[in-house]
């Protein structure tokens, strides 16, 4: 049977996973009447809740006696490392672009990687059934993007389809028959070459995806680059420098059939397979026969750009809501994460019982924290900080910089430009994008974006869309202003009282409501001024023997401001922490005792 290997790449939320659903259905990968969840490839609970793909996944379909291996990739920039490695597995790519939103930063990122690999992408303009679709303009945008990225004449002559992944059709004409996805399958068979690899050389494959299975243990997925893999064959694992990490056997050899992984006896060059039985091999190691002369070329993993401190929960409420609270349990869980997630790095922190966790962005680390809290962990998280580097030639300090693309209604463009400029953003472009909207492009240090997203949504009344992409390193931009407001800090422990909160709400915005447990040093709200203020949330009304006529009836409380995990992490300052437990997200000061807090402030001022 012939093979075609393709990746589906696109910006986040442009419809990759929905399209894969339809490809599986229309190719007969599901049995008749089989009940399949929507976005079947998003098997992770967090992927379903957030509506984004976090982990790259493989599937395969058969069309006209040809096996098409399809890899669904993440669309968010924080998971960009996955996309780069996936493109090594495939010989073609379908670039999906939203017919209304057009080319966005991640589209540019994935297309540049695909072109650099020498792939000739198929462009699919998706969601053409949207009311605000502008398919022809988007077609021109894609062509301009290919040209700007230095595409060859061959790559510029890309085939194109119009499609609606949700409705399950693709067509070469915008006003075509719109029947099914047969035109897409046929185009893949015509346009994507079959793998041209040496089937008689010693077996070799590069691990591109690592995941963990409760029954099989560590499972490595990759494409067989040469030779044949056989069940139970002896293999060795090589690092990029040629050192042998381990030797072992392929105790399981699995191929992708629809949504299932099935055991096969043999796989030849060009097949995408998963192997089990190796304890040390990871991404991007080479797995090969004992007589393989050296490692195969592989894409190195991107360096992390952001770090957070993960600590034990040492607050007064620690241990009440979670089952896993010790530093040993946290360390074991983080080390297990690094086995499957090669973009994350763990180091011991200078603090006691704390770990530095570095990754590609706030979303990636936020997903890890959310997963851990659902597993019963309690921890406290420090403010995110960027990882700088020294320029290899000049020795000057450099920091990560991002390209930010903002779509806003015209009345809000001014405030966005002002806020991003204050955060050291430099505007690259400003153009109308139709429908009374403006598209702004900025280059801005990554640390300038920490904590900005919530402010951005407030400034644009929730209508703005912000997309960001790592753009490289530039010289350190100097100090950047942080949050302007101070905190309302609890001076007492106990349970918050309605009476006390009513009189506190005029001091700022509250984060708690009556009946919630509070403790000394916990942040109860945002102060209306730029200084911190210690307040008493458990103060009760003094009782007298004189009856008041309905005076308490008017004590109405404004509903508290509730933050998601990512919002809380982005909100805190350097001297604050987020307390994360299975049932609560609280903000607190790093030093709970007010005297110790003052002492540390004096020490930092002196330094």
RODO-2510 file (C-alpha; in nm, 4 decimals, decimal comma):
residues 607
     n   res          X          Y          Z
     1     x     0,0000     0,0000     0,0000
     2     x     0,1334     0,3462    -0,0883
     3     x     0,1910     0,6010     0,1914
     4     x     0,1436     0,9774     0,2183
     5     x     0,2522     1,1662     0,5319
     6     x     0,0961     1,5105     0,5913
     7     x     0,0717     1,7604     0,8755
     8     x    -0,2201     1,9977     0,9257
     9     x    -0,0771     2,3308     1,0428
    10     x    -0,2524     2,6571     1,1237
    11     x    -0,2962     2,9384     1,3717
    12     x    -0,4861     2,8518     1,6908
    13     x    -0,8644     2,8162     1,6404
    14     x    -0,8605     2,8088     1,2593
    15     x    -1,0275     2,4653     1,2517
    16     x    -0,7538     2,1986     1,2259
    17     x    -0,9009     1,9446     1,4670
    18     x    -1,2568     1,9864     1,3350
    19     x    -1,1286     1,9225     0,9821
    20     x    -0,9466     1,6045     1,0946
    21     x    -1,2782     1,4821     1,2447
    22     x    -1,4416     1,5096     0,9017
    23     x    -1,1463     1,3464     0,7231
    24     x    -1,1771     1,0481     0,9593
    25     x    -1,5542     1,0239     0,9108
    26     x    -1,5539     1,0528     0,5325
    27     x    -1,2669     0,8065     0,4837
    28     x    -1,4591     0,5348     0,6714
    29     x    -1,2233     0,5313     0,9725
    30     x    -1,5288     0,5167     1,2023
    31     x    -1,7808     0,2318     1,1937
    32     x    -2,1330     0,3168     1,0868
    33     x    -2,3332     0,4546     1,3844
    34     x    -2,0136     0,4692     1,5980
    35     x    -2,0515     0,7451     1,8561
    36     x    -1,7500     0,9772     1,8344
    37     x    -1,6943     1,2935     2,0372
    38     x    -1,6634     1,6248     1,8553
    39     x    -1,2937     1,7173     1,7995
    40     x    -1,2049     1,3500     1,8575
    41     x    -0,8309     1,4208     1,8306
    42     x    -0,8443     1,6541     2,1343
    43     x    -0,8473     1,3642     2,3790
    44     x    -0,7005     1,5572     2,6729
    45     x    -0,9606     1,7049     2,9175
    46     x    -0,7924     2,0478     2,9145
    47     x    -0,7866     2,0472     2,5329
    48     x    -1,1624     1,9937     2,5280
    49     x    -1,2305     2,2639     2,7889
    50     x    -1,0097     2,5274     2,6286
    51     x    -1,0888     2,4342     2,2675
    52     x    -0,7198     2,4238     2,1728
    53     x    -0,4792     2,1468     2,0735
    54     x    -0,1946     2,1120     2,3247
    55     x    -0,0256     1,7894     2,2121
    56     x     0,0512     1,6828     1,8549
    57     x    -0,1276     1,3575     1,7639
    58     x    -0,1155     1,1124     1,4748
    59     x    -0,3960     0,9362     1,2945
    60     x    -0,4302     0,7668     0,9587
    61     x    -0,6969     0,7101     0,6932
    62     x    -0,7117     0,4997     0,3780
    63     x    -0,8210     0,6633     0,0505
    64     x    -0,8125     0,4851    -0,2879
    65     x    -0,5770     0,2151    -0,1540
    66     x    -0,3291     0,4738    -0,0161
    67     x    -0,2612     0,5165     0,3547
    68     x    -0,2572     0,8850     0,4510
    69     x    -0,0875     0,9463     0,7874
    70     x    -0,2179     1,2778     0,9288
    71     x    -0,0549     1,4706     1,2147
    72     x    -0,2739     1,7284     1,3939
    73     x    -0,0458     1,9959     1,5419
    74     x    -0,0954     2,2634     1,8123
    75     x    -0,1757     2,6138     1,6874
    76     x    -0,0643     2,8158     1,9904
    77     x     0,2843     2,9727     1,9871
    78     x     0,3696     2,8265     2,3307
    79     x     0,3609     2,4799     2,1741
    80     x     0,5564     2,5835     1,8629
    81     x     0,8388     2,3421     1,9479
    82     x     0,5993     2,0546     1,8758
    83     x     0,5216     2,1904     1,5263
    84     x     0,8881     2,2127     1,4224
    85     x     0,9577     1,8504     1,5098
    86     x     0,6351     1,7241     1,3513
    87     x     0,7355     1,8705     1,0150
    88     x     1,0312     1,6284     1,0144
    89     x     0,7812     1,3395     1,0046
    90     x     0,5963     1,4462     0,6916
    91     x     0,6418     1,5052     0,3181
    92     x     0,3594     1,7565     0,2792
    93     x     0,1485     2,0017     0,4772
    94     x    -0,2007     2,1445     0,4615
    95     x    -0,1891     2,5090     0,5705
    96     x    -0,5299     2,6053     0,7059
    97     x    -0,6210     2,9765     0,7075
    98     x    -0,9431     3,1260     0,8462
    99     x    -1,1392     3,2995     0,5662
   100     x    -1,2185     3,5956     0,7945
   101     x    -0,9135     3,6326     1,0218
   102     x    -0,6598     3,5669     0,7459
   103     x    -0,2861     3,5357     0,8083
   104     x    -0,1913     3,5599     1,1800
   105     x     0,1475     3,5283     1,3585
   106     x     0,1341     3,1520     1,4092
   107     x     0,0387     3,1052     1,0417
   108     x     0,3591     3,2902     0,9546
   109     x     0,5594     3,0748     1,2003
   110     x     0,4353     2,7365     1,0764
   111     x     0,4551     2,8328     0,7078
   112     x     0,8147     2,9558     0,7466
   113     x     0,9110     2,6233     0,9087
   114     x     0,7327     2,4235     0,6356
   115     x     0,9018     2,6226     0,3559
   116     x     1,2424     2,5868     0,5243
   117     x     1,1946     2,2066     0,5252
   118     x     1,1397     2,2223     0,1485
   119     x     0,7743     2,1164     0,1759
   120     x     0,5266     2,2336    -0,0891
   121     x     0,2165     2,3180     0,1173
   122     x    -0,1460     2,2863     0,0091
   123     x    -0,3365     2,6008     0,1161
   124     x    -0,6935     2,5524     0,2428
   125     x    -0,9014     2,8632     0,3116
   126     x    -1,1354     2,7324     0,5824
   127     x    -1,4636     2,8653     0,7255
   128     x    -1,5700     3,0266     0,3955
   129     x    -1,9295     2,9881     0,5209
   130     x    -1,8670     3,2642     0,7786
   131     x    -2,0680     3,5822     0,7241
   132     x    -1,7530     3,7964     0,7412
   133     x    -1,5487     3,5675     0,5125
   134     x    -1,3178     3,7425     0,2631
   135     x    -1,1711     3,4429     0,0804
   136     x    -1,0122     3,6252    -0,2152
   137     x    -0,8360     3,8824     0,0045
   138     x    -0,7045     3,6046     0,2282
   139     x    -0,5779     3,4178    -0,0801
   140     x    -0,3725     3,7270    -0,1706
   141     x    -0,2484     3,7583     0,1905
   142     x    -0,1249     3,3972     0,1819
   143     x     0,0544     3,4531    -0,1497
   144     x     0,2220     3,7687    -0,0096
   145     x     0,3246     3,5731     0,3016
   146     x     0,4849     3,2940     0,0942
   147     x     0,6718     3,5556    -0,1117
   148     x     0,7878     3,7459     0,1993
   149     x     0,9199     3,4212     0,3520
   150     x     1,1354     3,3525     0,0454
   151     x     0,9335     3,0665    -0,1066
   152     x     1,0752     2,9116    -0,4245
   153     x     0,8830     2,9392    -0,7534
   154     x     0,7714     2,5792    -0,6993
   155     x     0,6375     2,6594    -0,3497
   156     x     0,4685     2,9801    -0,4681
   157     x     0,2697     2,7759    -0,7190
   158     x     0,0671     2,6235    -0,4343
   159     x    -0,2632     2,4416    -0,4973
   160     x    -0,5595     2,5893    -0,3117
   161     x    -0,8974     2,4705    -0,1849
   162     x    -1,1926     2,6517    -0,0268
   163     x    -1,3490     2,4566     0,2602
   164     x    -1,5780     2,4384     0,5599
   165     x    -1,4385     2,1884     0,8093
   166     x    -1,7546     2,2012     1,0211
   167     x    -1,9824     2,1270     0,7237
   168     x    -1,7360     1,8717     0,5829
   169     x    -1,6685     1,9900     0,2291
   170     x    -1,3806     2,1248     0,0207
   171     x    -1,3835     2,2591    -0,3348
   172     x    -1,1433     2,4058    -0,5873
   173     x    -1,3994     2,6775    -0,6712
   174     x    -1,5397     2,9225    -0,4157
   175     x    -1,8920     2,8681    -0,5491
   176     x    -1,8402     2,4996    -0,6359
   177     x    -2,0559     2,1937    -0,5636
   178     x    -1,9589     2,1863    -0,1899
   179     x    -2,0336     1,8122    -0,1582
   180     x    -1,7619     1,6453     0,0498
   181     x    -1,3880     1,6287     0,1179
   182     x    -1,3039     1,4060    -0,1827
   183     x    -1,1272     1,6998    -0,3613
   184     x    -0,8947     1,7350    -0,0595
   185     x    -0,8109     1,3614    -0,0457
   186     x    -0,7474     1,3523    -0,4218
   187     x    -0,5277     1,6634    -0,4075
   188     x    -0,3159     1,5092    -0,1274
   189     x    -0,2597     1,1952    -0,3396
   190     x    -0,1638     1,4061    -0,6438
   191     x     0,0433     1,6772    -0,4784
   192     x     0,2183     1,5175    -0,1774
   193     x     0,5065     1,2863    -0,2761
   194     x     0,5335     0,9370    -0,1242
   195     x     0,8385     0,9001     0,1064
   196     x     1,1580     0,8358    -0,0940
   197     x     1,3645     0,6523     0,1667
   198     x     1,6101     0,3614     0,1697
   199     x     1,4229     0,0494     0,2824
   200     x     1,7326    -0,1738     0,2777
   201     x     1,9607     0,0344     0,5050
   202     x     1,9898    -0,0423     0,8804
   203     x     1,6728     0,0599     1,0704
   204     x     1,6724     0,4197     1,2003
   205     x     1,4074     0,6655     1,3248
   206     x     1,4093     0,9988     1,5108
   207     x     1,1769     1,0290     1,8127
   208     x     0,9495     1,3305     1,7530
   209     x     0,6728     1,2817     2,0140
   210     x     0,7014     1,1260     2,3610
   211     x     0,3990     1,0318     2,5708
   212     x     0,3229     0,8043     2,8630
   213     x     0,0825     0,5102     2,8578
   214     x    -0,0397     0,3419     3,1777
   215     x     0,0050    -0,0042     3,0241
   216     x     0,3017     0,0402     2,7887
   217     x     0,5059     0,2989     2,9817
   218     x     0,7056     0,5475     2,7744
   219     x     0,5956     0,5556     2,4087
   220     x     0,8081     0,7273     2,1411
   221     x     0,6529     0,8234     1,8063
   222     x     0,8469     0,9004     1,4881
   223     x     0,8870     0,8204     1,1219
   224     x     1,1008     0,5281     1,0107
   225     x     1,3697     0,7159     0,8151
   226     x     1,5449     0,4083     0,6773
   227     x     1,5279     0,0290     0,6859
   228     x     1,2600    -0,1785     0,8572
   229     x     1,1475    -0,1971     1,2204
   230     x     1,0450    -0,5390     1,3494
   231     x     0,8713    -0,6334     1,6721
   232     x     1,1215    -0,7353     1,9459
   233     x     1,4258    -0,6377     1,7384
   234     x     1,7336    -0,5194     1,9347
   235     x     1,7960    -0,1417     1,9083
   236     x     2,0246     0,1294     2,0441
   237     x     1,9389     0,4914     2,1277
   238     x     2,1794     0,7655     2,0164
   239     x     2,2033     1,1315     2,1206
   240     x     2,2828     1,4009     1,8628
   241     x     2,6558     1,3822     1,9516
   242     x     2,6636     1,0065     1,8806
   243     x     2,6760     0,8832     2,2422
   244     x     2,4762     0,5652     2,3109
   245     x     2,2112     0,6345     2,5773
   246     x     2,0799     0,2785     2,6076
   247     x     2,0240    -0,0484     2,4277
   248     x     1,7013    -0,2473     2,4381
   249     x     1,4261    -0,4128     2,2363
   250     x     1,1135    -0,2857     2,0641
   251     x     0,8710    -0,4706     2,2928
   252     x     0,5788    -0,2982     2,1175
   253     x     0,5585    -0,1688     1,7610
   254     x     0,2389     0,0292     1,7011
   255     x     0,0918     0,1859     1,3877
   256     x    -0,1918     0,4416     1,3684
   257     x    -0,5237     0,3219     1,2296
   258     x    -0,7967     0,5844     1,2640
   259     x    -0,8000     0,6927     1,6290
   260     x    -0,6424     0,3662     1,7483
   261     x    -0,2848     0,2463     1,7859
   262     x    -0,2612    -0,1168     1,6730
   263     x     0,0261    -0,3632     1,7115
   264     x     0,2097    -0,4505     1,3896
   265     x     0,4886    -0,7038     1,3239
   266     x     0,6878    -0,4804     1,0890
   267     x     0,7082    -0,1213     0,9619
   268     x     0,9193     0,0037     0,6723
   269     x     1,0814     0,3362     0,5814
   270     x     0,8164     0,6084     0,5500
   271     x     0,5741     0,4645     0,8086
   272     x     0,4889     0,6715     1,1186
   273     x     0,5043     0,4357     1,4183
   274     x     0,5114     0,4364     1,7984
   275     x     0,7562     0,2157     1,9889
   276     x     0,7655     0,1048     2,3532
   277     x     1,0295    -0,0708     2,5622
   278     x     1,2905     0,2057     2,6009
   279     x     1,3550     0,3601     2,9427
   280     x     1,5929     0,6483     2,8568
   281     x     1,5280     0,7468     2,4923
   282     x     1,3609     1,0853     2,4446
   283     x     1,2989     1,3576     2,1854
   284     x     1,5003     1,4134     1,9551
   285     x     1,7125     1,0944     1,9980
   286     x     1,7770     0,8453     1,7183
   287     x     1,6474     0,4887     1,7671
   288     x     1,8264     0,2465     1,5372
   289     x     1,9520    -0,1048     1,4679
   290     x     2,2777    -0,2063     1,6454
   291     x     2,4701    -0,1618     1,3162
   292     x     2,3391     0,1945     1,2508
   293     x     2,6618     0,3954     1,2010
   294     x     2,5513     0,7237     1,3679
   295     x     2,2593     0,9479     1,4698
   296     x     2,0163     1,0812     1,2085
   297     x     1,9742     1,4610     1,1646
   298     x     1,7101     1,6026     1,4021
   299     x     1,5583     1,9413     1,4895
   300     x     1,6889     2,0540     1,8308
   301     x     1,4315     2,1509     2,0944
   302     x     1,3767     2,5293     2,1283
   303     x     1,5251     2,6828     2,4452
   304     x     1,2715     2,7955     2,7102
   305     x     1,2005     3,1699     2,7344
   306     x     1,0013     3,1949     3,0622
   307     x     1,0457     3,0522     3,4125
   308     x     0,8327     3,0266     3,7282
   309     x     0,9087     2,9059     4,0800
   310     x     0,6980     2,6099     4,2015
   311     x     0,6982     2,5914     4,5851
   312     x     0,5243     2,3878     4,8506
   313     x     0,2088     2,5450     4,9953
   314     x     0,3364     2,6719     5,3324
   315     x     0,0314     2,8915     5,4060
   316     x    -0,2023     2,8426     5,7066
   317     x    -0,4546     2,6548     5,4877
   318     x    -0,1886     2,4232     5,3398
   319     x    -0,2763     2,0533     5,3328
   320     x    -0,6514     2,0993     5,3872
   321     x    -0,7670     2,0679     5,0262
   322     x    -0,5068     1,8565     4,8437
   323     x    -0,3560     1,5113     4,8949
   324     x    -0,0105     1,5797     4,7441
   325     x     0,1648     1,8556     4,9342
   326     x     0,5305     1,7593     4,9951
   327     x     0,8276     1,8862     4,7934
   328     x     0,9250     1,5258     4,7100
   329     x     0,5841     1,4618     4,5510
   330     x     0,6067     1,7893     4,3554
   331     x     0,9591     1,7075     4,2370
   332     x     0,8617     1,3552     4,1215
   333     x     0,5635     1,4939     3,9295
   334     x     0,7725     1,7650     3,7593
   335     x     1,0421     1,5144     3,6597
   336     x     0,7727     1,2895     3,5130
   337     x     0,6474     1,5894     3,3127
   338     x     0,9928     1,6488     3,1619
   339     x     0,9927     1,2891     3,0334
   340     x     0,6942     1,3557     2,8093
   341     x     0,7291     1,7317     2,7578
   342     x     1,0763     1,8059     2,6273
   343     x     1,0081     2,1835     2,6045
   344     x     1,0030     2,2093     2,9871
   345     x     1,3206     2,2244     3,2002
   346     x     1,3313     2,1712     3,5801
   347     x     1,6110     2,2930     3,8116
   348     x     1,6419     2,3142     4,1914
   349     x     1,5701     2,6673     4,3162
   350     x     1,7869     2,8604     4,5625
   351     x     1,4813     2,8673     4,7901
   352     x     1,4243     2,5631     5,0078
   353     x     1,1563     2,3191     4,8882
   354     x     1,1135     2,5049     4,5567
   355     x     1,1867     2,4340     4,1890
   356     x     1,2498     2,6544     3,8852
   357     x     1,0282     2,5414     3,5948
   358     x     1,1165     2,6902     3,2548
   359     x     0,9022     2,6671     2,9404
   360     x     0,7921     2,8440     2,6231
   361     x     0,5209     3,0690     2,7679
   362     x     0,2535     3,1422     3,0273
   363     x    -0,0053     2,9173     2,8622
   364     x     0,2231     2,6137     2,8500
   365     x     0,3174     2,6457     3,2194
   366     x    -0,0444     2,7321     3,3099
   367     x    -0,1599     2,4049     3,1513
   368     x     0,0968     2,2131     3,3616
   369     x    -0,0188     2,3844     3,6864
   370     x    -0,3874     2,3233     3,6054
   371     x    -0,3137     1,9549     3,5357
   372     x    -0,1283     1,9209     3,8673
   373     x    -0,4033     2,0846     4,0745
   374     x    -0,6575     1,8424     3,9228
   375     x    -0,4321     1,5557     4,0263
   376     x    -0,4590     1,6693     4,3904
   377     x    -0,1442     1,8818     4,4248
   378     x    -0,1154     2,1925     4,6397
   379     x     0,1553     2,4454     4,5487
   380     x     0,2419     2,8127     4,5405
   381     x     0,3622     2,9764     4,2195
   382     x     0,5894     3,2804     4,1843
   383     x     0,5663     3,5593     3,9275
   384     x     0,6806     3,4545     3,5768
   385     x     1,0173     3,5952     3,4685
   386     x     1,1893     3,5892     3,1318
   387     x     1,5153     3,4027     3,0740
   388     x     1,7857     3,6312     2,9410
   389     x     2,1072     3,5341     2,7650
   390     x     2,4432     3,6939     2,6879
   391     x     2,5107     3,7726     2,3227
   392     x     2,7743     3,5188     2,2082
   393     x     2,9752     3,7905     2,0251
   394     x     2,9357     4,1132     2,2248
   395     x     2,8511     3,9683     2,5685
   396     x     2,5601     4,2164     2,5994
   397     x     2,2494     4,1076     2,7905
   398     x     1,9612     4,0046     2,5606
   399     x     1,5973     3,9172     2,6312
   400     x     1,3244     3,7328     2,4357
   401     x     1,1106     3,9541     2,2124
   402     x     0,7696     3,8738     2,0635
   403     x     0,5798     3,9856     1,7577
   404     x     0,2275     4,0841     1,8636
   405     x    -0,0641     4,1177     1,6234
   406     x    -0,3662     4,3017     1,7651
   407     x    -0,7119     4,3273     1,6026
   408     x    -0,9229     4,5985     1,7708
   409     x    -1,2183     4,8238     1,6981
   410     x    -1,0921     5,1641     1,5804
   411     x    -1,2043     5,3596     1,8949
   412     x    -0,9776     5,1413     2,1137
   413     x    -0,6644     5,1516     1,8954
   414     x    -0,5261     5,4594     2,0754
   415     x    -0,5311     5,3102     2,4261
   416     x    -0,3720     4,9845     2,3016
   417     x    -0,0900     5,1748     2,1267
   418     x    -0,0336     5,3842     2,4418
   419     x    -0,0253     5,0838     2,6795
   420     x     0,2046     4,8718     2,4593
   421     x     0,4389     5,1671     2,4010
   422     x     0,4660     5,2108     2,7814
   423     x     0,5698     4,8452     2,7966
   424     x     0,8552     4,9078     2,5488
   425     x     0,6553     4,7920     2,2450
   426     x     0,7589     4,9299     1,9052
   427     x     0,4832     4,9550     1,6443
   428     x     0,5780     4,7963     1,3099
   429     x     0,2525     4,8359     1,1184
   430     x    -0,1016     4,9750     1,1452
   431     x    -0,3673     4,9095     0,8838
   432     x    -0,7480     4,8886     0,8617
   433     x    -0,8710     4,5274     0,8503
   434     x    -1,2344     4,5979     0,7493
   435     x    -1,5546     4,6141     0,9533
   436     x    -1,4342     4,9153     1,1540
   437     x    -1,1346     4,7231     1,2888
   438     x    -0,7630     4,8056     1,2882
   439     x    -0,4736     4,5551     1,2786
   440     x    -0,1646     4,6648     1,4755
   441     x     0,1734     4,4881     1,4669
   442     x     0,4283     4,5387     1,7478
   443     x     0,7675     4,4078     1,8538
   444     x     0,7749     4,3959     2,2332
   445     x     0,9874     4,2291     2,5054
   446     x     0,8177     3,9135     2,6413
   447     x     0,8253     4,0539     2,9965
   448     x     0,6255     4,3564     2,8754
   449     x     0,3345     4,1215     2,7994
   450     x     0,3295     3,9513     3,1411
   451     x     0,0093     4,0630     3,3099
   452     x    -0,1131     4,2685     3,0140
   453     x    -0,3810     4,0412     2,8648
   454     x    -0,6480     4,1152     3,1305
   455     x    -0,5824     4,4890     3,0978
   456     x    -0,6082     4,4542     2,7190
   457     x    -0,9525     4,2897     2,7404
   458     x    -1,0733     4,5631     2,9779
   459     x    -0,9408     4,8419     2,7537
   460     x    -1,1070     4,6944     2,4422
   461     x    -1,4350     4,6000     2,6227
   462     x    -1,3619     4,2325     2,5504
   463     x    -1,3671     4,2811     2,1716
   464     x    -0,9905     4,2841     2,1044
   465     x    -0,7942     3,9817     1,9825
   466     x    -0,4211     3,9570     2,0576
   467     x    -0,1892     3,6993     1,8997
   468     x     0,1779     3,6668     1,9836
   469     x     0,4801     3,4816     1,8502
   470     x     0,8398     3,4450     1,9732
   471     x     1,0520     3,6580     1,7374
   472     x     1,4049     3,6094     1,8765
   473     x     1,6372     3,7910     2,1172
   474     x     1,7139     4,1635     2,1286
   475     x     1,9178     4,3857     2,3662
   476     x     1,7666     4,4356     2,7148
   477     x     1,5066     4,7161     2,6900
   478     x     1,5456     4,8544     3,0437
   479     x     1,2862     4,8747     3,3248
   480     x     0,9194     4,8162     3,2357
   481     x     0,6357     4,9430     3,4541
   482     x     0,4296     4,6722     3,6197
   483     x     0,0930     4,6773     3,7934
   484     x     0,0115     5,0237     3,9254
   485     x    -0,2382     4,9301     4,1981
   486     x    -0,1414     4,8040     4,5423
   487     x    -0,3017     4,5164     4,7363
   488     x    -0,5549     4,4913     5,0191
   489     x    -0,3868     4,2486     5,2616
   490     x    -0,5597     4,0634     5,5431
   491     x    -0,4263     4,1517     5,8887
   492     x    -0,6334     3,8782     6,0610
   493     x    -0,7154     3,5103     6,0083
   494     x    -1,0609     3,3501     6,0175
   495     x    -1,3714     3,3769     5,7998
   496     x    -1,4554     3,6901     5,5977
   497     x    -1,7573     3,8796     5,7350
   498     x    -2,0177     4,0612     5,5200
   499     x    -2,0127     4,3670     5,7480
   500     x    -1,6330     4,4065     5,7226
   501     x    -1,6226     4,3522     5,3445
   502     x    -1,8966     4,6132     5,2907
   503     x    -1,6762     4,8849     5,4395
   504     x    -1,3625     4,7501     5,2615
   505     x    -1,5106     4,7610     4,9110
   506     x    -1,4808     5,1412     4,8998
   507     x    -1,1034     5,0909     4,9321
   508     x    -1,0757     4,8946     4,6059
   509     x    -1,1889     4,5802     4,4212
   510     x    -1,2440     4,2685     4,6354
   511     x    -1,1380     3,9134     4,5389
   512     x    -1,3246     3,7329     4,8225
   513     x    -1,6826     3,7041     4,9459
   514     x    -1,8408     3,6500     5,2904
   515     x    -1,7853     3,3030     5,4375
   516     x    -1,4451     3,2448     5,2710
   517     x    -1,1482     3,1395     5,4838
   518     x    -0,8819     3,4128     5,5058
   519     x    -0,5432     3,4318     5,6764
   520     x    -0,2794     3,6898     5,7684
   521     x    -0,0904     3,7976     5,4545
   522     x    -0,3602     3,6812     5,2101
   523     x    -0,4481     3,9306     4,9342
   524     x    -0,8183     4,0161     4,9618
   525     x    -0,8400     4,2630     4,6739
   526     x    -0,6819     4,5389     4,4677
   527     x    -0,6245     4,8706     4,6443
   528     x    -0,7534     5,1827     4,4647
   529     x    -0,4102     5,3426     4,5269
   530     x    -0,0581     5,2312     4,4387
   531     x     0,0348     5,1280     4,7957
   532     x    -0,0453     4,8103     4,9921
   533     x    -0,2981     4,8393     5,2772
   534     x    -0,3485     4,6011     5,5712
   535     x    -0,7201     4,5540     5,6454
   536     x    -0,9375     4,3461     5,8798
   537     x    -1,1919     4,1294     5,6896
   538     x    -1,3320     3,9562     5,9999
   539     x    -1,4410     4,2653     6,1933
   540     x    -1,7978     4,2226     6,3213
   541     x    -2,0550     4,4881     6,3963
   542     x    -2,0572     4,6107     6,7535
   543     x    -2,3892     4,5060     6,9052
   544     x    -2,5921     4,7420     7,1240
   545     x    -2,9317     4,7042     7,2884
   546     x    -3,0776     4,9765     7,0623
   547     x    -3,2784     4,8544     6,7638
   548     x    -3,1833     5,0100     6,4293
   549     x    -3,4686     5,0432     6,1812
   550     x    -3,3569     4,8583     5,8646
   551     x    -3,0086     5,0189     5,8620
   552     x    -2,8335     4,6950     5,7644
   553     x    -3,0669     4,6185     5,4735
   554     x    -2,8755     4,8441     5,2357
   555     x    -2,5346     4,6802     5,2922
   556     x    -2,5016     4,5491     4,9350
   557     x    -2,1738     4,3937     4,8245
   558     x    -2,0378     4,4180     4,4706
   559     x    -1,9660     4,0625     4,3411
   560     x    -1,5958     3,9803     4,3879
   561     x    -1,3553     3,9722     4,0936
   562     x    -1,2657     3,6086     4,0234
   563     x    -0,9456     3,5271     3,8337
   564     x    -0,8577     3,2236     3,6288
   565     x    -0,5249     3,0543     3,6998
   566     x    -0,3466     3,2318     3,4104
   567     x    -0,4936     3,5692     3,5114
   568     x    -0,3784     3,5217     3,8719
   569     x    -0,0247     3,4256     3,7649
   570     x    -0,0052     3,7266     3,5329
   571     x    -0,1465     3,9604     3,8035
   572     x     0,0993     3,9054     4,0892
   573     x     0,4110     4,1116     4,1603
   574     x     0,7569     3,9821     4,2592
   575     x     0,6721     3,9818     4,6331
   576     x     0,3451     3,7880     4,5827
   577     x     0,2490     3,4244     4,5168
   578     x    -0,0486     3,2335     4,3761
   579     x    -0,1698     2,9557     4,6068
   580     x    -0,3103     2,6732     4,3941
   581     x    -0,5137     2,3881     4,5467
   582     x    -0,7659     2,1440     4,3946
   583     x    -1,0555     2,3636     4,5112
   584     x    -0,9201     2,7214     4,5216
   585     x    -0,6894     2,9808     4,3683
   586     x    -0,5775     3,2426     4,6219
   587     x    -0,3319     3,5312     4,6094
   588     x    -0,0942     3,5952     4,8995
   589     x     0,2177     3,7855     4,9938
   590     x     0,5443     3,5870     4,9792
   591     x     0,6112     3,6838     5,3439
   592     x     0,2867     3,6492     5,5394
   593     x     0,4016     3,8156     5,8608
   594     x     0,3729     4,1983     5,8265
   595     x     0,6932     4,2609     6,0308
   596     x     0,8943     4,0198     5,8163
   597     x     0,7458     4,1818     5,5054
   598     x     0,8630     4,5270     5,6177
   599     x     1,2086     4,3867     5,7004
   600     x     1,2429     4,2317     5,3538
   601     x     1,1225     4,5546     5,1857
   602     x     1,3927     4,7541     5,3706
   603     x     1,6528     4,4942     5,2728
   604     x     1,5558     4,5073     4,9011
   605     x     1,5503     4,8908     4,9054
   606     x     1,9000     4,8943     5,0553
   607     x     2,0210     4,6469     4,7924
***
